[in-house]
């Protein structure tokens, strides 16, 4: 291997964030597939799956923020072992975004923006408790690397995932030449 794709053996974090039901997990799955097709050792950390694995059923603001920091530390642990770690999570906290940026290395922050009427109804169906963007104010990233309007069409998700994979490669490769 030569060039940027050879350098993808060294890890980084792609942090895909947005409100519940905005398509983060679907998008992350497509990004993972693309990165793996480009020879990256890629892993997906899904916030909903991690919450269940950690058996955490607290949804207040402080508990959500603590959990978001756990996701972040786990992602950076994978990245330090050479993985491209794609995290799909609400985790809309400025403190978490700042922490991720302070880690150095390859970090790509992606914000998914979606209209209320298009969002998946899952945000009201899978738990009881305050929701980010409703009862808990959302702290959207101040300067995300990428912002996408998601209309949930498969072709839109395909275009967005390609742009994220290309951006990761562009940000990632210069760090390790």
C-alpha positions as CSV (number, residue, x, y, z in Angstrom):
1,X,0.0,0.0,0.0
2,X,1.1,3.5,-0.6
3,X,-0.1,7.0,0.1
4,X,-3.0,7.9,2.4
5,X,-4.6,4.5,2.5
6,X,-1.4,2.9,3.8
7,X,-1.3,5.5,6.6
8,X,-4.8,4.5,7.7
9,X,-3.3,1.8,9.9
10,X,-2.8,4.6,12.5
11,X,-6.1,5.4,14.2
12,X,-8.4,8.3,14.7
13,X,-11.9,9.2,15.8
14,X,-14.9,10.2,13.7
15,X,-17.5,11.6,16.1
16,X,-21.0,11.6,14.4
17,X,-23.4,13.6,16.5
18,X,-26.9,15.0,16.2
19,X,-30.3,14.7,17.9
20,X,-32.0,11.3,18.4
21,X,-33.4,9.9,15.3
22,X,-31.2,11.9,12.9
23,X,-29.7,8.9,11.2
24,X,-26.3,8.7,13.1
25,X,-26.2,4.9,13.3
26,X,-27.2,4.3,9.7
27,X,-24.6,6.8,8.6
28,X,-21.9,5.3,10.8
29,X,-22.6,1.9,9.4
30,X,-22.0,3.1,5.9
31,X,-18.9,5.0,6.9
32,X,-17.5,1.9,8.5
33,X,-18.1,-0.1,5.4
34,X,-16.3,2.5,3.3
35,X,-13.3,2.7,5.6
36,X,-13.0,-1.1,5.7
37,X,-13.1,-1.2,1.9
38,X,-10.1,1.2,2.0
39,X,-8.2,-1.1,4.2
40,X,-8.8,0.7,7.5
41,X,-9.1,-1.2,10.7
42,X,-12.5,0.4,11.6
43,X,-14.8,-0.1,14.6
44,X,-18.2,1.4,15.3
45,X,-19.2,2.5,18.8
46,X,-23.0,3.1,18.9
47,X,-24.2,5.2,21.8
48,X,-27.4,3.2,22.2
49,X,-25.5,-0.1,22.2
50,X,-22.9,1.1,24.6
51,X,-25.6,2.4,27.0
52,X,-27.2,-1.0,27.1
53,X,-23.8,-2.7,27.5
54,X,-23.0,-0.5,30.4
55,X,-26.5,-1.1,31.8
56,X,-27.0,2.6,32.3
57,X,-30.6,3.8,32.5
58,X,-30.1,7.3,33.8
59,X,-31.0,10.0,31.4
60,X,-30.5,13.2,33.4
61,X,-28.0,15.7,32.0
62,X,-25.1,14.9,34.3
63,X,-25.4,11.2,33.7
64,X,-25.6,11.7,29.9
65,X,-22.5,13.8,30.0
66,X,-20.6,11.3,32.1
67,X,-21.6,8.6,29.7
68,X,-20.5,10.7,26.7
69,X,-17.0,11.0,28.3
70,X,-16.9,7.2,28.6
71,X,-17.7,6.9,24.9
72,X,-15.0,9.4,24.1
73,X,-12.3,7.7,26.2
74,X,-13.2,4.3,24.7
75,X,-13.0,5.7,21.2
76,X,-9.6,7.2,21.8
77,X,-8.4,3.9,23.3
78,X,-9.3,2.2,20.0
79,X,-7.7,5.0,18.0
80,X,-4.5,4.6,20.0
81,X,-4.4,1.0,18.9
82,X,-4.6,1.9,15.2
83,X,-8.4,1.8,14.6
84,X,-10.5,4.3,12.8
85,X,-13.2,4.6,15.5
86,X,-16.6,5.8,14.3
87,X,-18.8,7.0,17.2
88,X,-22.5,7.6,16.6
89,X,-24.0,9.3,19.6
90,X,-26.2,12.2,20.7
91,X,-23.6,13.5,23.2
92,X,-24.3,17.1,22.5
93,X,-22.0,18.6,25.2
94,X,-19.4,21.3,24.6
95,X,-17.2,19.8,27.2
96,X,-17.1,16.5,25.4
97,X,-16.4,18.1,22.0
98,X,-13.6,20.1,23.6
99,X,-12.1,17.0,25.2
100,X,-12.1,15.2,21.8
101,X,-10.3,18.1,20.1
102,X,-7.7,18.2,22.9
103,X,-6.7,14.6,22.3
104,X,-4.6,15.5,19.3
105,X,-4.3,13.1,16.4
106,X,-6.9,12.5,13.9
107,X,-10.3,13.8,14.9
108,X,-13.3,14.5,12.7
109,X,-16.5,16.0,14.2
110,X,-19.6,15.5,12.1
111,X,-23.0,17.1,12.9
112,X,-26.1,15.6,11.4
113,X,-28.9,18.2,11.0
114,X,-32.4,16.9,10.3
115,X,-35.9,18.5,10.3
116,X,-38.2,17.5,13.1
117,X,-40.8,15.9,10.8
118,X,-38.2,13.6,9.2
119,X,-36.5,12.3,12.3
120,X,-37.0,8.7,13.3
121,X,-39.6,8.3,16.1
122,X,-37.2,6.2,18.2
123,X,-36.3,9.1,20.4
124,X,-39.7,8.9,22.2
125,X,-40.0,5.1,22.1
126,X,-37.0,3.6,23.8
127,X,-36.7,5.2,27.2
128,X,-38.4,7.3,29.8
129,X,-36.6,10.4,30.8
130,X,-35.5,13.8,29.7
131,X,-34.4,14.1,26.0
132,X,-31.6,16.2,24.6
133,X,-33.0,18.9,22.4
134,X,-36.3,18.9,24.3
135,X,-36.1,18.8,28.1
136,X,-32.3,19.0,28.1
137,X,-30.8,21.9,26.0
138,X,-28.6,20.6,23.1
139,X,-25.1,22.0,23.0
140,X,-24.4,21.6,19.3
141,X,-20.7,21.6,18.3
142,X,-19.3,25.1,18.0
143,X,-17.2,24.4,15.0
144,X,-17.8,20.9,13.6
145,X,-15.6,19.8,10.7
146,X,-18.6,18.7,8.7
147,X,-22.3,19.5,8.9
148,X,-24.8,17.7,6.8
149,X,-28.6,18.1,6.2
150,X,-30.0,14.5,6.3
151,X,-33.2,13.8,4.5
152,X,-32.9,10.0,5.4
153,X,-32.9,9.0,1.7
154,X,-30.4,6.2,1.0
155,X,-28.7,8.1,-1.7
156,X,-28.2,11.1,0.6
157,X,-26.7,8.8,3.3
158,X,-24.4,7.3,0.6
159,X,-23.2,10.8,-0.5
160,X,-22.6,11.9,3.1
161,X,-20.8,8.7,4.1
162,X,-18.5,9.1,1.1
163,X,-17.7,12.7,2.0
164,X,-16.9,11.6,5.6
165,X,-14.6,8.8,4.6
166,X,-12.8,11.1,2.1
167,X,-12.5,13.8,4.8
168,X,-11.1,11.3,7.3
169,X,-8.6,10.2,4.8
170,X,-7.6,13.8,4.0
171,X,-7.3,14.8,7.7
172,X,-5.7,11.5,8.7
173,X,-2.9,11.0,6.1
174,X,-0.9,14.2,6.6
175,X,-0.5,13.4,10.3
176,X,1.6,10.3,9.6
177,X,3.7,11.0,6.5
